[in-house]
Amino acid sequence: MRSLRRPGRVAGWLSLPAILLLSIPFITLVSVTPWHHLRLAWRDDSAIVVSMGLGMLALGIIILIGMPVAWWLSQASGHKRLIGELLVMIPLLTPPLAMGILLVSAFGPYGVFGRWLSLLGATLVNNPAAFVLAQVYGALPYFIVVARSAFTTVPKSILEAGQTLGASSWNRFRYLTLPLALPGLASAVALAWVRAVGEFGIVMIFAYFPQGMPVKLYTNLQNDGVDAVYTLLWMLLILTLPLPMACFALGKCVAKR
């Protein structure tokens, strides 16, 4: 028993530097926040509505189009799987500012796809649709990678048993794969939400307007100094954290069953 406890105790002590390092900025935030005159700056309320409303829309799109990709990657093999993984990893590894430039080049007024859209009387720069697209590009690869890992944890023997019993592909996915992969999928949703709402680089280049919370934090900092950002920063943390915490709690509850 002691031999089992000792590695856990050692790991606990070794984890302190990382935990303290991650905690320092937020401890500092509590101490430097001007609690006696907290107030939103001009248009901060609009930024909150933009980030939360369009962020939820982007999250729905990410889950809708990302889930099939993650499931396919978990089942595919050979060259198809390698190509699929590369196509997911390339945007994930591309710096956000560079990705914003690429989106402008592709969907901007003079881009290939942008010209096609202009023929239809539509634009995809500095509008709500562009904002959602920027969030999708910022979060979709992360969702696919984590969701794919969640699907790979499902034992193939269970799926084969379901197939033997005559369950269709959809029923095997719905009643076997999804419940078993739910803890990992909850983590994928949590990460996608945080990445979408917190995306700055792509949004800054591709969809500066309408301004969400990250871009508004930047403009407040540039225009009025650091004291003008604390209220919106607290709002960003308070409004963004509940969904990830609920996802993690759901994942733990399902894992304990």
C-alpha positions in Angstrom: 0.0 0.0 0.0 2.8 2.4 0.9 4.5 1.6 -2.5 1.3 2.7 -4.2 0.9 5.9 -2.3 4.5 7.0 -2.7 4.4 7.5 -6.5 1.2 9.5 -6.2 2.7 11.7 -3.4 5.8 12.3 -5.5 3.7 13.2 -8.5 1.7 15.6 -6.4 4.8 17.4 -5.3 6.2 17.4 -8.9 2.9 18.9 -10.1 3.2 22.0 -7.9 5.4 24.1 -10.2 3.0 23.7 -13.1 0.0 24.4 -11.0 1.6 27.4 -9.4 2.7 28.7 -12.8 -0.8 28.4 -14.2 -2.4 30.0 -11.1 -0.1 33.1 -10.9 -1.9 35.2 -13.6 -5.3 34.6 -12.0 -4.1 35.3 -8.5 -2.7 38.5 -9.9 -6.0 39.3 -11.6 -7.8 39.1 -8.3 -5.4 41.5 -6.6 -5.1 44.1 -9.4 -8.8 44.3 -10.3 -10.2 47.7 -9.3 -13.2 46.3 -7.4 -14.4 49.6 -6.2 -15.3 50.9 -9.7 -15.9 48.0 -11.9 -17.9 48.9 -15.0 -18.2 47.9 -18.6 -16.6 50.2 -21.2 -18.5 51.5 -24.2 -19.8 48.7 -26.4 -18.6 46.0 -24.1 -22.2 44.7 -23.7 -22.4 44.3 -27.5 -19.1 42.4 -27.6 -20.5 40.0 -25.0 -23.6 39.3 -27.0 -21.6 38.8 -30.2 -19.1 36.4 -28.6 -21.7 34.3 -26.8 -24.4 34.3 -29.5 -22.2 33.7 -32.5 -20.0 31.4 -30.4 -22.9 29.1 -29.7 -23.8 29.1 -33.4 -20.1 28.3 -34.3 -20.1 25.5 -31.7 -23.2 23.9 -33.2 -21.6 24.0 -36.6 -18.4 22.5 -35.3 -20.1 19.6 -33.7 -22.3 19.0 -36.7 -19.5 18.9 -39.3 -16.7 17.7 -37.0 -18.3 14.6 -35.5 -18.4 12.7 -38.8 -14.8 13.6 -39.5 -13.7 12.4 -36.1 -15.6 9.2 -36.4 -14.3 8.5 -39.9 -10.7 9.1 -38.8 -11.1 6.7 -35.9 -12.2 4.0 -38.3 -10.2 4.7 -41.4 -6.8 3.2 -42.2 -4.0 3.5 -44.7 -3.4 6.5 -47.0 -7.0 7.8 -46.6 -6.5 8.2 -42.8 -3.1 9.8 -43.3 -4.4 12.3 -45.8 -7.4 13.1 -43.5 -5.2 13.6 -40.5 -2.8 15.9 -42.4 -5.8 18.0 -43.6 -6.9 18.4 -40.0 -3.4 19.0 -38.5 -2.3 21.7 -41.0 -4.9 24.3 -39.9 -4.3 23.3 -36.3 -0.6 24.0 -36.6 -1.0 27.2 -38.7 -0.6 30.3 -36.5 -4.0 32.2 -36.1 -2.7 35.4 -37.7 -1.5 33.4 -40.7 -4.8 31.6 -40.9 -6.7 34.9 -40.8 -4.6 36.0 -43.8 -5.4 32.8 -45.6 -9.1 33.2 -45.0 -8.9 36.8 -46.4 -7.0 35.4 -49.4 -9.7 32.7 -50.0 -12.9 34.4 -49.0 -12.1 38.1 -49.2 -13.5 40.3 -52.0 -10.5 39.5 -54.3 -10.1 35.8 -53.3 -11.2 32.9 -55.5 -14.2 32.0 -53.4 -14.9 35.6 -52.5 -15.4 36.5 -56.1 -17.9 33.7 -56.5 -19.7 35.0 -53.4 -19.7 38.6 -54.8 -21.4 37.3 -57.9 -24.2 36.1 -55.6 -24.3 39.5 -53.9 -22.8 38.2 -50.7 -19.6 39.1 -48.8 -17.7 37.1 -46.2 -15.5 39.7 -44.5 -16.2 41.8 -41.4 -19.7 40.5 -40.8 -21.4 38.0 -38.5 -21.0 35.2 -41.1 -17.2 35.9 -41.3 -17.0 36.0 -37.5 -18.6 32.5 -37.2 -16.4 31.2 -39.9 -13.3 32.5 -38.1 -14.4 30.8 -34.9 -15.0 27.5 -36.8 -11.5 27.6 -38.3 -10.1 28.4 -34.9 -11.8 25.5 -33.0 -12.8 22.8 -35.5 -9.4 21.1 -35.7 -9.1 20.9 -31.9 -12.6 19.3 -31.7 -11.8 16.7 -34.4 -8.5 15.7 -32.8 -10.0 15.2 -29.3 -13.2 13.6 -30.6 -11.2 11.2 -32.7 -9.3 10.2 -29.6 -12.6 9.6 -27.8 -13.9 7.4 -30.5 -10.7 5.3 -30.6 -11.3 4.4 -26.9 -14.4 2.4 -27.9 -13.5 -1.3 -28.0 -14.0 -2.7 -31.4 -15.2 -6.0 -29.9 -18.3 -4.2 -28.6 -19.1 -2.8 -32.0 -18.5 -6.2 -33.6 -20.9 -7.8 -31.0 -23.5 -5.3 -31.9 -23.1 -6.1 -35.6 -23.4 -9.8 -34.9 -26.7 -9.2 -33.1 -28.0 -7.4 -36.2 -27.7 -3.7 -35.1 -27.4 -1.3 -38.0 -24.4 1.0 -38.4 -26.5 3.9 -37.1 -27.7 2.0 -34.1 -24.2 0.8 -33.3 -23.0 4.4 -33.4 -25.9 5.8 -31.5 -26.4 3.2 -28.7 -22.8 1.9 -28.4 -20.2 4.4 -29.7 -21.7 7.6 -28.5 -22.3 6.6 -24.8 -18.9 5.0 -24.5 -17.1 7.9 -26.1 -19.2 10.6 -24.2 -16.5 11.6 -21.6 -14.0 12.3 -24.4 -16.6 14.0 -26.6 -17.6 16.3 -23.7 -13.9 17.3 -23.4 -13.9 18.0 -27.2 -17.0 20.2 -26.9 -15.4 22.1 -23.9 -12.2 22.7 -25.8 -14.0 23.8 -29.0 -16.1 26.2 -27.0 -13.1 27.8 -25.3 -11.2 28.0 -28.6 -14.1 29.5 -30.5 -15.0 32.2 -27.9 -11.4 33.0 -27.2 -10.2 33.1 -30.8 -8.4 36.4 -31.5 -5.9 36.1 -34.3 -8.2 34.8 -37.0 -11.0 37.1 -36.0 -8.7 40.1 -35.8 -7.7 39.7 -39.4 -10.8 38.2 -41.0 -13.7 39.6 -39.0 -12.7 42.6 -37.0 -16.3 43.6 -37.0 -18.6 42.7 -35.3 -16.2 42.9 -32.3 -16.3 40.0 -29.9 -14.8 40.0 -26.4 -11.2 39.1 -27.3 -10.9 41.9 -29.9 -12.8 44.4 -27.7 -10.3 43.6 -24.9 -7.5 44.5 -27.3 -9.1 47.8 -28.4 -9.9 48.8 -24.8 -6.3 48.1 -23.9 -5.1 50.2 -26.8 -7.5 53.1 -26.3 -7.9 53.4 -22.6 -5.1 51.4 -20.9 -5.1 48.3 -18.8 -7.6 49.5 -16.2 -10.3 49.5 -18.9 -10.1 45.7 -19.6 -10.6 44.1 -16.2 -14.4 44.1 -16.1 -14.7 42.6 -19.6 -12.0 40.1 -18.8 -14.0 38.9 -15.7 -17.1 38.7 -17.9 -15.2 36.6 -20.4 -14.1 34.2 -17.7 -17.4 34.0 -16.0 -19.5 33.5 -19.1 -17.1 31.1 -20.8 -16.3 28.7 -18.0 -19.8 27.2 -17.2 -20.0 25.1 -20.3 -16.6 23.5 -20.0 -17.1 22.9 -16.4 -20.5 21.2 -17.1 -18.9 19.1 -19.9 -16.1 18.0 -17.5 -18.7 17.1 -14.8 -20.8 15.2 -17.3 -17.7 13.3 -18.5 -16.8 12.3 -14.9 -20.3 11.2 -14.1 -20.5 9.0 -17.2 -17.0 7.6 -16.5 -17.9 6.5 -13.0 -20.9 4.4 -14.2 
